[in-house]
Amino acid sequence: MRIAVPVVNGRLSPHFGHCQHFELADVDPKEKKILRKYRITAPEHQPGLLPRWLKEQGARVIIAGGMGVRARNLFAQNGIEVVVGTQGSDPEEIVLNYMKGTLKVGDNICDH
């Protein structure tokens, strides 16, 4: 399974659509381990592009601080699980906590 985390300066981006990169992690959910991780440059922000693009990258889950309703719906249409309101900053720790079921989430910080 592949998990995507939007990042700015190596830390979780508060809004996925304005990130510089995506940290992608190939994980073994049964073993709760990261098998491989890498960073890819995000394409230029265009409405509706990122859900389709991340699906092409093989992402099955996106973990973000904030995301608008339209983007969440587009991710769902592309078969990608969305986790918003994520607290924390280190992408690797966020992925590990997600797999362990201990990821702390709060309110979605995006209101559009």
Gaussian input, Z-matrix of N, CA and C with variables (Angstrom, degrees):
# hf/3-21g

backbone

0 1
 N
 C     1     B1
 C     2     B2     1     A1
 N     3     B3     2     A2     1     D1
 C     4     B4     3     A3     2     D2
 C     5     B5     4     A4     3     D3
 N     6     B6     5     A5     4     D4
 C     7     B7     6     A6     5     D5
 C     8     B8     7     A7     6     D6
 N     9     B9     8     A8     7     D7
 C    10    B10     9     A9     8     D8
 C    11    B11    10    A10     9     D9
 N    12    B12    11    A11    10    D10
 C    13    B13    12    A12    11    D11
 C    14    B14    13    A13    12    D12
 N    15    B15    14    A14    13    D13
 C    16    B16    15    A15    14    D14
 C    17    B17    16    A16    15    D15
 N    18    B18    17    A17    16    D16
 C    19    B19    18    A18    17    D17
 C    20    B20    19    A19    18    D18
 N    21    B21    20    A20    19    D19
 C    22    B22    21    A21    20    D20
 C    23    B23    22    A22    21    D21
 N    24    B24    23    A23    22    D22
 C    25    B25    24    A24    23    D23
 C    26    B26    25    A25    24    D24
 N    27    B27    26    A26    25    D25
 C    28    B28    27    A27    26    D26
 C    29    B29    28    A28    27    D27
 N    30    B30    29    A29    28    D28
 C    31    B31    30    A30    29    D29
 C    32    B32    31    A31    30    D30
 N    33    B33    32    A32    31    D31
 C    34    B34    33    A33    32    D32
 C    35    B35    34    A34    33    D33
 N    36    B36    35    A35    34    D34
 C    37    B37    36    A36    35    D35
 C    38    B38    37    A37    36    D36
 N    39    B39    38    A38    37    D37
 C    40    B40    39    A39    38    D38
 C    41    B41    40    A40    39    D39
 N    42    B42    41    A41    40    D40
 C    43    B43    42    A42    41    D41
 C    44    B44    43    A43    42    D42
 N    45    B45    44    A44    43    D43
 C    46    B46    45    A45    44    D44
 C    47    B47    46    A46    45    D45
 N    48    B48    47    A47    46    D46
 C    49    B49    48    A48    47    D47
 C    50    B50    49    A49    48    D48
 N    51    B51    50    A50    49    D49
 C    52    B52    51    A51    50    D50
 C    53    B53    52    A52    51    D51
 N    54    B54    53    A53    52    D52
 C    55    B55    54    A54    53    D53
 C    56    B56    55    A55    54    D54
 N    57    B57    56    A56    55    D55
 C    58    B58    57    A57    56    D56
 C    59    B59    58    A58    57    D57
 N    60    B60    59    A59    58    D58
 C    61    B61    60    A60    59    D59
 C    62    B62    61    A61    60    D60
 N    63    B63    62    A62    61    D61
 C    64    B64    63    A63    62    D62
 C    65    B65    64    A64    63    D63
 N    66    B66    65    A65    64    D64
 C    67    B67    66    A66    65    D65
 C    68    B68    67    A67    66    D66
 N    69    B69    68    A68    67    D67
 C    70    B70    69    A69    68    D68
 C    71    B71    70    A70    69    D69
 N    72    B72    71    A71    70    D70
 C    73    B73    72    A72    71    D71
 C    74    B74    73    A73    72    D72
 N    75    B75    74    A74    73    D73
 C    76    B76    75    A75    74    D74
 C    77    B77    76    A76    75    D75
 N    78    B78    77    A77    76    D76
 C    79    B79    78    A78    77    D77
 C    80    B80    79    A79    78    D78
 N    81    B81    80    A80    79    D79
 C    82    B82    81    A81    80    D80
 C    83    B83    82    A82    81    D81
 N    84    B84    83    A83    82    D82
 C    85    B85    84    A84    83    D83
 C    86    B86    85    A85    84    D84
 N    87    B87    86    A86    85    D85
 C    88    B88    87    A87    86    D86
 C    89    B89    88    A88    87    D87
 N    90    B90    89    A89    88    D88
 C    91    B91    90    A90    89    D89
 C    92    B92    91    A91    90    D90
 N    93    B93    92    A92    91    D91
 C    94    B94    93    A93    92    D92
 C    95    B95    94    A94    93    D93
 N    96    B96    95    A95    94    D94
 C    97    B97    96    A96    95    D95
 C    98    B98    97    A97    96    D96
 N    99    B99    98    A98    97    D97
 C   100   B100    99    A99    98    D98
 C   101   B101   100   A100    99    D99
 N   102   B102   101   A101   100   D100
 C   103   B103   102   A102   101   D101
 C   104   B104   103   A103   102   D102
 N   105   B105   104   A104   103   D103
 C   106   B106   105   A105   104   D104
 C   107   B107   106   A106   105   D105
 N   108   B108   107   A107   106   D106
 C   109   B109   108   A108   107   D107
 C   110   B110   109   A109   108   D108
 N   111   B111   110   A110   109   D109
 C   112   B112   111   A111   110   D110
 C   113   B113   112   A112   111   D111
 N   114   B114   113   A113   112   D112
 C   115   B115   114   A114   113   D113
 C   116   B116   115   A115   114   D114
 N   117   B117   116   A116   115   D115
 C   118   B118   117   A117   116   D116
 C   119   B119   118   A118   117   D117
 N   120   B120   119   A119   118   D118
 C   121   B121   120   A120   119   D119
 C   122   B122   121   A121   120   D120
 N   123   B123   122   A122   121   D121
 C   124   B124   123   A123   122   D122
 C   125   B125   124   A124   123   D123
 N   126   B126   125   A125   124   D124
 C   127   B127   126   A126   125   D125
 C   128   B128   127   A127   126   D126
 N   129   B129   128   A128   127   D127
 C   130   B130   129   A129   128   D128
 C   131   B131   130   A130   129   D129
 N   132   B132   131   A131   130   D130
 C   133   B133   132   A132   131   D131
 C   134   B134   133   A133   132   D132
 N   135   B135   134   A134   133   D133
 C   136   B136   135   A135   134   D134
 C   137   B137   136   A136   135   D135
 N   138   B138   137   A137   136   D136
 C   139   B139   138   A138   137   D137
 C   140   B140   139   A139   138   D138
 N   141   B141   140   A140   139   D139
 C   142   B142   141   A141   140   D140
 C   143   B143   142   A142   141   D141
 N   144   B144   143   A143   142   D142
 C   145   B145   144   A144   143   D143
 C   146   B146   145   A145   144   D144
 N   147   B147   146   A146   145   D145
 C   148   B148   147   A147   146   D146
 C   149   B149   148   A148   147   D147
 N   150   B150   149   A149   148   D148
 C   151   B151   150   A150   149   D149
 C   152   B152   151   A151   150   D150
 N   153   B153   152   A152   151   D151
 C   154   B154   153   A153   152   D152
 C   155   B155   154   A154   153   D153
 N   156   B156   155   A155   154   D154
 C   157   B157   156   A156   155   D155
 C   158   B158   157   A157   156   D156
 N   159   B159   158   A158   157   D157
 C   160   B160   159   A159   158   D158
 C   161   B161   160   A160   159   D159
 N   162   B162   161   A161   160   D160
 C   163   B163   162   A162   161   D161
 C   164   B164   163   A163   162   D162
 N   165   B165   164   A164   163   D163
 C   166   B166   165   A165   164   D164
 C   167   B167   166   A166   165   D165
 N   168   B168   167   A167   166   D166
 C   169   B169   168   A168   167   D167
 C   170   B170   169   A169   168   D168
 N   171   B171   170   A170   169   D169
 C   172   B172   171   A171   170   D170
 C   173   B173   172   A172   171   D171
 N   174   B174   173   A173   172   D172
 C   175   B175   174   A174   173   D173
 C   176   B176   175   A175   174   D174
 N   177   B177   176   A176   175   D175
 C   178   B178   177   A177   176   D176
 C   179   B179   178   A178   177   D177
 N   180   B180   179   A179   178   D178
 C   181   B181   180   A180   179   D179
 C   182   B182   181   A181   180   D180
 N   183   B183   182   A182   181   D181
 C   184   B184   183   A183   182   D182
 C   185   B185   184   A184   183   D183
 N   186   B186   185   A185   184   D184
 C   187   B187   186   A186   185   D185
 C   188   B188   187   A187   186   D186
 N   189   B189   188   A188   187   D187
 C   190   B190   189   A189   188   D188
 C   191   B191   190   A190   189   D189
 N   192   B192   191   A191   190   D190
 C   193   B193   192   A192   191   D191
 C   194   B194   193   A193   192   D192
 N   195   B195   194   A194   193   D193
 C   196   B196   195   A195   194   D194
 C   197   B197   196   A196   195   D195
 N   198   B198   197   A197   196   D196
 C   199   B199   198   A198   197   D197
 C   200   B200   199   A199   198   D198
 N   201   B201   200   A200   199   D199
 C   202   B202   201   A201   200   D200
 C   203   B203   202   A202   201   D201
 N   204   B204   203   A203   202   D202
 C   205   B205   204   A204   203   D203
 C   206   B206   205   A205   204   D204
 N   207   B207   206   A206   205   D205
 C   208   B208   207   A207   206   D206
 C   209   B209   208   A208   207   D207
 N   210   B210   209   A209   208   D208
 C   211   B211   210   A210   209   D209
 C   212   B212   211   A211   210   D210
 N   213   B213   212   A212   211   D211
 C   214   B214   213   A213   212   D212
 C   215   B215   214   A214   213   D213
 N   216   B216   215   A215   214   D214
 C   217   B217   216   A216   215   D215
 C   218   B218   217   A217   216   D216
 N   219   B219   218   A218   217   D217
 C   220   B220   219   A219   218   D218
 C   221   B221   220   A220   219   D219
 N   222   B222   221   A221   220   D220
 C   223   B223   222   A222   221   D221
 C   224   B224   223   A223   222   D222
 N   225   B225   224   A224   223   D223
 C   226   B226   225   A225   224   D224
 C   227   B227   226   A226   225   D225
 N   228   B228   227   A227   226   D226
 C   229   B229   228   A228   227   D227
 C   230   B230   229   A229   228   D228
 N   231   B231   230   A230   229   D229
 C   232   B232   231   A231   230   D230
 C   233   B233   232   A232   231   D231
 N   234   B234   233   A233   232   D232
 C   235   B235   234   A234   233   D233
 C   236   B236   235   A235   234   D234
 N   237   B237   236   A236   235   D235
 C   238   B238   237   A237   236   D236
 C   239   B239   238   A238   237   D237
 N   240   B240   239   A239   238   D238
 C   241   B241   240   A240   239   D239
 C   242   B242   241   A241   240   D240
 N   243   B243   242   A242   241   D241
 C   244   B244   243   A243   242   D242
 C   245   B245   244   A244   243   D243
 N   246   B246   245   A245   244   D244
 C   247   B247   246   A246   245   D245
 C   248   B248   247   A247   246   D246
 N   249   B249   248   A248   247   D247
 C   250   B250   249   A249   248   D248
 C   251   B251   250   A250   249   D249
 N   252   B252   251   A251   250   D250
 C   253   B253   252   A252   251   D251
 C   254   B254   253   A253   252   D252
 N   255   B255   254   A254   253   D253
 C   256   B256   255   A255   254   D254
 C   257   B257   256   A256   255   D255
 N   258   B258   257   A257   256   D256
 C   259   B259   258   A258   257   D257
 C   260   B260   259   A259   258   D258
 N   261   B261   260   A260   259   D259
 C   262   B262   261   A261   260   D260
 C   263   B263   262   A262   261   D261
 N   264   B264   263   A263   262   D262
 C   265   B265   264   A264   263   D263
 C   266   B266   265   A265   264   D264
 N   267   B267   266   A266   265   D265
 C   268   B268   267   A267   266   D266
 C   269   B269   268   A268   267   D267
 N   270   B270   269   A269   268   D268
 C   271   B271   270   A270   269   D269
 C   272   B272   271   A271   270   D270
 N   273   B273   272   A272   271   D271
 C   274   B274   273   A273   272   D272
 C   275   B275   274   A274   273   D273
 N   276   B276   275   A275   274   D274
 C   277   B277   276   A276   275   D275
 C   278   B278   277   A277   276   D276
 N   279   B279   278   A278   277   D277
 C   280   B280   279   A279   278   D278
 C   281   B281   280   A280   279   D279
 N   282   B282   281   A281   280   D280
 C   283   B283   282   A282   281   D281
 C   284   B284   283   A283   282   D282
 N   285   B285   284   A284   283   D283
 C   286   B286   285   A285   284   D284
 C   287   B287   286   A286   285   D285
 N   288   B288   287   A287   286   D286
 C   289   B289   288   A288   287   D287
 C   290   B290   289   A289   288   D288
 N   291   B291   290   A290   289   D289
 C   292   B292   291   A291   290   D290
 C   293   B293   292   A292   291   D291
 N   294   B294   293   A293   292   D292
 C   295   B295   294   A294   293   D293
 C   296   B296   295   A295   294   D294
 N   297   B297   296   A296   295   D295
 C   298   B298   297   A297   296   D296
 C   299   B299   298   A298   297   D297
 N   300   B300   299   A299   298   D298
 C   301   B301   300   A300   299   D299
 C   302   B302   301   A301   300   D300
 N   303   B303   302   A302   301   D301
 C   304   B304   303   A303   302   D302
 C   305   B305   304   A304   303   D303
 N   306   B306   305   A305   304   D304
 C   307   B307   306   A306   305   D305
 C   308   B308   307   A307   306   D306
 N   309   B309   308   A308   307   D307
 C   310   B310   309   A309   308   D308
 C   311   B311   310   A310   309   D309
 N   312   B312   311   A311   310   D310
 C   313   B313   312   A312   311   D311
 C   314   B314   313   A313   312   D312
 N   315   B315   314   A314   313   D313
 C   316   B316   315   A315   314   D314
 C   317   B317   316   A316   315   D315
 N   318   B318   317   A317   316   D316
 C   319   B319   318   A318   317   D317
 C   320   B320   319   A319   318   D318
 N   321   B321   320   A320   319   D319
 C   322   B322   321   A321   320   D320
 C   323   B323   322   A322   321   D321
 N   324   B324   323   A323   322   D322
 C   325   B325   324   A324   323   D323
 C   326   B326   325   A325   324   D324
 N   327   B327   326   A326   325   D325
 C   328   B328   327   A327   326   D326
 C   329   B329   328   A328   327   D327
 N   330   B330   329   A329   328   D328
 C   331   B331   330   A330   329   D329
 C   332   B332   331   A331   330   D330
 N   333   B333   332   A332   331   D331
 C   334   B334   333   A333   332   D332
 C   335   B335   334   A334   333   D333

   B1=1.4519
   B2=1.5291
   B3=1.3185
   B4=1.4639
   B5=1.5363
   B6=1.3294
   B7=1.4654
   B8=1.5253
   B9=1.3441
   B10=1.4641
   B11=1.5260
   B12=1.3412
   B13=1.4643
   B14=1.5263
   B15=1.3424
   B16=1.4618
   B17=1.5294
   B18=1.3383
   B19=1.4622
   B20=1.5252
   B21=1.3155
   B22=1.4650
   B23=1.5175
   B24=1.3088
   B25=1.4669
   B26=1.5362
   B27=1.3413
   B28=1.4546
   B29=1.5161
   B30=1.3254
   B31=1.4653
   B32=1.5233
   B33=1.3379
   B34=1.4587
   B35=1.5244
   B36=1.3132
   B37=1.4674
   B38=1.5235
   B39=1.3373
   B40=1.4649
   B41=1.5284
   B42=1.3252
   B43=1.4615
   B44=1.5136
   B45=1.3069
   B46=1.4660
   B47=1.5279
   B48=1.3222
   B49=1.4612
   B50=1.5119
   B51=1.3307
   B52=1.4640
   B53=1.5215
   B54=1.3180
   B55=1.4600
   B56=1.5309
   B57=1.3316
   B58=1.4605
   B59=1.5246
   B60=1.3193
   B61=1.4543
   B62=1.5224
   B63=1.3095
   B64=1.4622
   B65=1.5148
   B66=1.3216
   B67=1.4563
   B68=1.5220
   B69=1.3151
   B70=1.4595
   B71=1.5156
   B72=1.3111
   B73=1.4654
   B74=1.5141
   B75=1.3261
   B76=1.4518
   B77=1.5216
   B78=1.3249
   B79=1.4609
   B80=1.5225
   B81=1.3110
   B82=1.4536
   B83=1.5264
   B84=1.3506
   B85=1.4656
   B86=1.5272
   B87=1.3267
   B88=1.4704
   B89=1.5202
   B90=1.3189
   B91=1.4644
   B92=1.5269
   B93=1.3450
   B94=1.4650
   B95=1.5339
   B96=1.3550
   B97=1.4581
   B98=1.5218
   B99=1.3228
   B100=1.4539
   B101=1.5250
   B102=1.3177
   B103=1.4573
   B104=1.5311
   B105=1.3200
   B106=1.4638
   B107=1.5195
   B108=1.3215
   B109=1.4606
   B110=1.5242
   B111=1.3055
   B112=1.4479
   B113=1.5183
   B114=1.2999
   B115=1.4614
   B116=1.5244
   B117=1.3344
   B118=1.4572
   B119=1.5222
   B120=1.3042
   B121=1.4642
   B122=1.5172
   B123=1.3132
   B124=1.4630
   B125=1.5259
   B126=1.3268
   B127=1.4605
   B128=1.5246
   B129=1.3072
   B130=1.4643
   B131=1.5229
   B132=1.3423
   B133=1.4674
   B134=1.5290
   B135=1.3177
   B136=1.4584
   B137=1.5176
   B138=1.3241
   B139=1.4626
   B140=1.5314
   B141=1.3258
   B142=1.4536
   B143=1.5184
   B144=1.3250
   B145=1.4614
   B146=1.5320
   B147=1.3179
   B148=1.4635
   B149=1.5329
   B150=1.3310
   B151=1.4679
   B152=1.5323
   B153=1.2964
   B154=1.4673
   B155=1.5319
   B156=1.3241
   B157=1.4670
   B158=1.5311
   B159=1.3316
   B160=1.4600
   B161=1.5317
   B162=1.3268
   B163=1.4634
   B164=1.5353
   B165=1.3191
   B166=1.4659
   B167=1.5300
   B168=1.3297
   B169=1.4652
   B170=1.5280
   B171=1.3361
   B172=1.4598
   B173=1.5133
   B174=1.3341
   B175=1.4673
   B176=1.5245
   B177=1.3242
   B178=1.4634
   B179=1.5219
   B180=1.3618
   B181=1.4620
   B182=1.5226
   B183=1.3392
   B184=1.4653
   B185=1.5167
   B186=1.3247
   B187=1.4658
   B188=1.5172
   B189=1.3281
   B190=1.4663
   B191=1.5210
   B192=1.3277
   B193=1.4547
   B194=1.5107
   B195=1.3313
   B196=1.4517
   B197=1.5139
   B198=1.3362
   B199=1.4569
   B200=1.5213
   B201=1.3158
   B202=1.4559
   B203=1.5226
   B204=1.3181
   B205=1.4631
   B206=1.5287
   B207=1.3161
   B208=1.4752
   B209=1.5238
   B210=1.3235
   B211=1.4667
   B212=1.5306
   B213=1.3235
   B214=1.4665
   B215=1.5207
   B216=1.3419
   B217=1.4603
   B218=1.5262
   B219=1.3301
   B220=1.4671
   B221=1.5213
   B222=1.3205
   B223=1.4636
   B224=1.5306
   B225=1.3157
   B226=1.4667
   B227=1.5300
   B228=1.3275
   B229=1.4630
   B230=1.5279
   B231=1.3240
   B232=1.4648
   B233=1.5306
   B234=1.3338
   B235=1.4616
   B236=1.5147
   B237=1.3366
   B238=1.4621
   B239=1.5301
   B240=1.3227
   B241=1.4647
   B242=1.5282
   B243=1.3219
   B244=1.4559
   B245=1.5274
   B246=1.3371
   B247=1.4611
   B248=1.5258
   B249=1.3364
   B250=1.4661
   B251=1.5184
   B252=1.3255
   B253=1.4573
   B254=1.5127
   B255=1.3375
   B256=1.4559
   B257=1.5157
   B258=1.3099
   B259=1.4535
   B260=1.5195
   B261=1.2949
   B262=1.4533
   B263=1.5149
   B264=1.3218
   B265=1.4560
   B266=1.5232
   B267=1.3210
   B268=1.4569
   B269=1.5332
   B270=1.3481
   B271=1.4650
   B272=1.5266
   B273=1.3224
   B274=1.4618
   B275=1.5334
   B276=1.3203
   B277=1.4712
   B278=1.5248
   B279=1.3326
   B280=1.4659
   B281=1.5268
   B282=1.3286
   B283=1.4669
   B284=1.5299
   B285=1.3202
   B286=1.4670
   B287=1.5247
   B288=1.3275
   B289=1.4658
   B290=1.5299
   B291=1.3259
   B292=1.4663
   B293=1.5322
   B294=1.3171
   B295=1.4667
   B296=1.5198
   B297=1.3218
   B298=1.4713
   B299=1.5268
   B300=1.3534
   B301=1.4617
   B302=1.5110
   B303=1.3439
   B304=1.4657
   B305=1.5243
   B306=1.3378
   B307=1.4663
   B308=1.5204
   B309=1.3287
   B310=1.4510
   B311=1.5250
   B312=1.3197
   B313=1.4585
   B314=1.5175
   B315=1.3197
   B316=1.4529
   B317=1.5113
   B318=1.3034
   B319=1.4583
   B320=1.5203
   B321=1.3283
   B322=1.4514
   B323=1.5301
   B324=1.3298
   B325=1.4569
   B326=1.5288
   B327=1.3074
   B328=1.4691
   B329=1.5225
   B330=1.3161
   B331=1.4685
   B332=1.5137
   B333=1.3305
   B334=1.4658
   B335=1.5147
   A1=107.67
   A2=116.03
   A3=121.04
   A4=109.63
   A5=115.01
   A6=122.74
   A7=107.99
   A8=116.51
   A9=122.37
   A10=109.80
   A11=114.90
   A12=121.72
   A13=107.32
   A14=118.74
   A15=120.69
   A16=110.13
   A17=116.63
   A18=120.02
   A19=112.25
   A20=113.78
   A21=124.34
   A22=105.80
   A23=116.43
   A24=121.56
   A25=112.01
   A26=116.17
   A27=120.91
   A28=116.05
   A29=117.01
   A30=121.57
   A31=109.51
   A32=116.05
   A33=120.92
   A34=110.33
   A35=116.21
   A36=121.36
   A37=108.52
   A38=117.77
   A39=119.16
   A40=112.66
   A41=118.40
   A42=122.07
   A43=108.38
   A44=116.44
   A45=120.05
   A46=112.86
   A47=118.50
   A48=121.78
   A49=114.84
   A50=116.98
   A51=120.40
   A52=111.98
   A53=116.32
   A54=119.20
   A55=110.87
   A56=115.43
   A57=121.82
   A58=110.51
   A59=115.95
   A60=122.99
   A61=109.70
   A62=114.22
   A63=121.17
   A64=106.99
   A65=116.09
   A66=121.30
   A67=104.67
   A68=116.35
   A69=121.14
   A70=107.99
   A71=114.96
   A72=120.35
   A73=108.90
   A74=115.50
   A75=120.98
   A76=105.69
   A77=115.62
   A78=119.92
   A79=111.57
   A80=114.54
   A81=122.54
   A82=105.57
   A83=117.67
   A84=119.51
   A85=113.73
   A86=117.76
   A87=119.87
   A88=110.80
   A89=116.10
   A90=121.28
   A91=112.26
   A92=115.85
   A93=122.43
   A94=111.27
   A95=113.76
   A96=120.51
   A97=110.33
   A98=114.76
   A99=120.92
   A100=107.19
   A101=115.84
   A102=121.17
   A103=111.57
   A104=115.00
   A105=120.84
   A106=107.99
   A107=116.44
   A108=119.41
   A109=108.48
   A110=115.16
   A111=120.54
   A112=109.74
   A113=115.07
   A114=122.53
   A115=108.39
   A116=115.59
   A117=120.02
   A118=108.77
   A119=115.20
   A120=121.14
   A121=109.23
   A122=115.45
   A123=120.94
   A124=109.39
   A125=116.79
   A126=118.50
   A127=109.50
   A128=115.80
   A129=120.46
   A130=108.90
   A131=115.75
   A132=120.35
   A133=110.55
   A134=114.74
   A135=123.20
   A136=106.29
   A137=118.04
   A138=119.92
   A139=111.70
   A140=115.69
   A141=122.06
   A142=116.31
   A143=118.89
   A144=121.35
   A145=113.34
   A146=117.75
   A147=120.50
   A148=114.89
   A149=120.67
   A150=118.39
   A151=112.09
   A152=116.82
   A153=121.33
   A154=110.76
   A155=116.11
   A156=121.82
   A157=111.04
   A158=117.45
   A159=119.93
   A160=111.69
   A161=117.24
   A162=119.55
   A163=109.06
   A164=117.00
   A165=121.08
   A166=111.50
   A167=117.00
   A168=121.53
   A169=111.76
   A170=116.73
   A171=121.04
   A172=115.40
   A173=118.13
   A174=120.87
   A175=110.68
   A176=115.53
   A177=121.92
   A178=111.27
   A179=115.71
   A180=122.54
   A181=107.62
   A182=117.27
   A183=122.23
   A184=106.79
   A185=115.37
   A186=121.21
   A187=106.72
   A188=117.13
   A189=121.37
   A190=111.24
   A191=114.45
   A192=119.97
   A193=110.50
   A194=115.94
   A195=120.90
   A196=111.30
   A197=114.85
   A198=120.38
   A199=108.44
   A200=116.45
   A201=121.80
   A202=112.94
   A203=115.66
   A204=122.29
   A205=111.25
   A206=117.29
   A207=120.29
   A208=110.45
   A209=116.79
   A210=120.48
   A211=110.32
   A212=117.74
   A213=120.23
   A214=110.72
   A215=116.28
   A216=120.14
   A217=111.51
   A218=117.45
   A219=120.58
   A220=111.55
   A221=117.29
   A222=119.37
   A223=109.92
   A224=117.14
   A225=120.67
   A226=110.35
   A227=117.64
   A228=121.32
   A229=111.38
   A230=116.98
   A231=121.78
   A232=112.39
   A233=116.51
   A234=120.90
   A235=114.41
   A236=116.92
   A237=121.39
   A238=108.90
   A239=115.65
   A240=121.30
   A241=109.30
   A242=116.90
   A243=122.22
   A244=109.90
   A245=115.34
   A246=121.94
   A247=105.60
   A248=116.91
   A249=120.61
   A250=110.35
   A251=114.54
   A252=120.46
   A253=111.86
   A254=115.45
   A255=120.88
   A256=111.10
   A257=115.08
   A258=121.39
   A259=107.86
   A260=115.83
   A261=120.95
   A262=109.30
   A263=116.25
   A264=118.34
   A265=112.83
   A266=118.21
   A267=121.59
   A268=110.25
   A269=118.07
   A270=119.91
   A271=114.25
   A272=117.89
   A273=120.41
   A274=110.63
   A275=116.21
   A276=120.49
   A277=110.72
   A278=116.76
   A279=121.41
   A280=110.44
   A281=116.75
   A282=121.11
   A283=110.68
   A284=116.82
   A285=119.83
   A286=111.43
   A287=116.97
   A288=120.20
   A289=111.44
   A290=117.04
   A291=120.58
   A292=109.67
   A293=116.31
   A294=119.84
   A295=112.04
   A296=117.55
   A297=121.35
   A298=112.26
   A299=115.87
   A300=119.33
   A301=113.21
   A302=117.04
   A303=121.00
   A304=113.10
   A305=117.06
   A306=120.34
   A307=109.97
   A308=116.25
   A309=121.01
   A310=108.57
   A311=115.29
   A312=121.06
   A313=108.65
   A314=114.09
   A315=121.44
   A316=108.47
   A317=115.47
   A318=120.61
   A319=110.02
   A320=114.93
   A321=121.57
   A322=106.76
   A323=116.96
   A324=119.63
   A325=112.64
   A326=117.91
   A327=121.53
   A328=108.46
   A329=116.40
   A330=119.25
   A331=113.66
   A332=118.36
   A333=118.96
   A334=111.87
   D1=142.78
   D2=179.65
   D3=-114.23
   D4=130.98
   D5=-179.59
   D6=-115.69
   D7=136.73
   D8=178.92
   D9=-112.41
   D10=138.17
   D11=175.98
   D12=-130.82
   D13=122.36
   D14=178.13
   D15=-74.75
   D16=135.34
   D17=-177.28
   D18=-132.36
   D19=151.47
   D20=171.45
   D21=-132.71
   D22=126.41
   D23=-178.75
   D24=52.65
   D25=37.98
   D26=176.34
   D27=79.14
   D28=3.01
   D29=-177.66
   D30=-123.08
   D31=158.94
   D32=178.35
   D33=-51.87
   D34=128.54
   D35=176.36
   D36=-79.17
   D37=133.83
   D38=179.92
   D39=-64.59
   D40=-25.34
   D41=177.80
   D42=-133.68
   D43=119.63
   D44=-171.17
   D45=-59.33
   D46=-33.23
   D47=-175.98
   D48=-71.90
   D49=-9.22
   D50=-178.71
   D51=-116.76
   D52=23.36
   D53=-177.93
   D54=-81.92
   D55=161.37
   D56=176.20
   D57=-88.70
   D58=-38.28
   D59=-174.77
   D60=-140.76
   D61=168.56
   D62=167.53
   D63=-120.53
   D64=131.36
   D65=169.46
   D66=-87.33
   D67=122.13
   D68=176.18
   D69=-108.40
   D70=135.23
   D71=179.92
   D72=-127.69
   D73=122.87
   D74=170.55
   D75=-87.08
   D76=124.35
   D77=-172.04
   D78=-126.51
   D79=157.18
   D80=170.53
   D81=-107.08
   D82=101.26
   D83=-176.02
   D84=-64.59
   D85=-28.45
   D86=179.30
   D87=-69.94
   D88=-43.72
   D89=179.98
   D90=-85.35
   D91=-11.99
   D92=-178.61
   D93=56.71
   D94=47.99
   D95=-178.79
   D96=-129.69
   D97=149.02
   D98=171.29
   D99=-86.74
   D100=124.03
   D101=-179.30
   D102=-89.46
   D103=-36.33
   D104=-178.68
   D105=-157.76
   D106=143.55
   D107=176.22
   D108=-138.84
   D109=148.91
   D110=178.19
   D111=-157.60
   D112=162.83
   D113=-176.98
   D114=-114.31
   D115=132.36
   D116=175.24
   D117=-124.13
   D118=144.58
   D119=179.20
   D120=-72.18
   D121=132.68
   D122=178.71
   D123=-72.01
   D124=142.91
   D125=174.79
   D126=-69.72
   D127=164.57
   D128=177.53
   D129=-57.14
   D130=137.04
   D131=-175.22
   D132=-65.30
   D133=123.37
   D134=173.37
   D135=-139.24
   D136=134.97
   D137=-179.28
   D138=-53.29
   D139=128.38
   D140=176.02
   D141=83.93
   D142=-7.08
   D143=-175.91
   D144=-76.71
   D145=-45.22
   D146=-171.39
   D147=-60.42
   D148=-41.11
   D149=178.33
   D150=-59.86
   D151=-44.50
   D152=179.82
   D153=-66.15
   D154=-43.18
   D155=-179.21
   D156=-64.66
   D157=-43.78
   D158=179.04
   D159=-66.78
   D160=-33.33
   D161=174.61
   D162=-62.12
   D163=-42.74
   D164=177.95
   D165=-62.35
   D166=-28.14
   D167=177.72
   D168=-81.10
   D169=-5.56
   D170=177.61
   D171=92.33
   D172=9.30
   D173=-179.34
   D174=-67.24
   D175=137.25
   D176=175.85
   D177=-111.60
   D178=-18.08
   D179=-178.84
   D180=-140.50
   D181=139.80
   D182=170.14
   D183=-121.52
   D184=130.43
   D185=179.22
   D186=-115.60
   D187=118.69
   D188=-173.56
   D189=-136.15
   D190=161.72
   D191=173.64
   D192=-75.53
   D193=-48.46
   D194=-179.27
   D195=-146.13
   D196=149.94
   D197=-179.13
   D198=-160.36
   D199=136.55
   D200=178.79
   D201=-70.02
   D202=164.09
   D203=-177.63
   D204=-61.97
   D205=-43.63
   D206=-178.66
   D207=-60.06
   D208=-45.42
   D209=179.94
   D210=-63.15
   D211=-43.47
   D212=179.15
   D213=-59.58
   D214=-41.59
   D215=178.49
   D216=-65.05
   D217=-40.27
   D218=178.62
   D219=-66.07
   D220=-37.98
   D221=175.64
   D222=-63.04
   D223=-44.01
   D224=179.21
   D225=-60.35
   D226=-41.84
   D227=178.46
   D228=-63.29
   D229=-25.88
   D230=179.12
   D231=-94.52
   D232=8.30
   D233=176.14
   D234=73.49
   D235=25.89
   D236=-178.86
   D237=-109.63
   D238=124.61
   D239=176.85
   D240=-69.54
   D241=138.03
   D242=-179.41
   D243=-114.46
   D244=131.01
   D245=173.15
   D246=-121.76
   D247=118.42
   D248=179.70
   D249=-120.96
   D250=165.34
   D251=-178.57
   D252=81.79
   D253=17.69
   D254=-176.42
   D255=-63.46
   D256=135.25
   D257=175.78
   D258=-108.91
   D259=145.41
   D260=-176.88
   D261=122.86
   D262=174.94
   D263=-177.51
   D264=-134.17
   D265=-30.46
   D266=-175.56
   D267=-83.14
   D268=116.16
   D269=-176.89
   D270=-57.14
   D271=-40.47
   D272=-179.40
   D273=-64.14
   D274=-44.33
   D275=178.86
   D276=-63.33
   D277=-39.06
   D278=178.69
   D279=-60.59
   D280=-46.26
   D281=179.66
   D282=-63.35
   D283=-45.84
   D284=179.75
   D285=-61.96
   D286=-42.93
   D287=178.91
   D288=-65.27
   D289=-36.93
   D290=176.42
   D291=-59.45
   D292=-47.65
   D293=-178.21
   D294=-65.76
   D295=-33.73
   D296=-179.89
   D297=-79.68
   D298=-12.25
   D299=-176.75
   D300=80.60
   D301=18.66
   D302=-178.41
   D303=-113.95
   D304=12.49
   D305=-178.88
   D306=-66.11
   D307=127.50
   D308=179.03
   D309=-86.40
   D310=127.15
   D311=176.73
   D312=-128.93
   D313=151.47
   D314=177.85
   D315=-129.43
   D316=-144.54
   D317=-179.98
   D318=-74.49
   D319=147.90
   D320=172.03
   D321=-67.01
   D322=121.55
   D323=-174.66
   D324=-83.04
   D325=1.31
   D326=-178.67
   D327=-106.83
   D328=134.91
   D329=-177.99
   D330=-117.25
   D331=21.85
   D332=177.26
   D333=-126.04

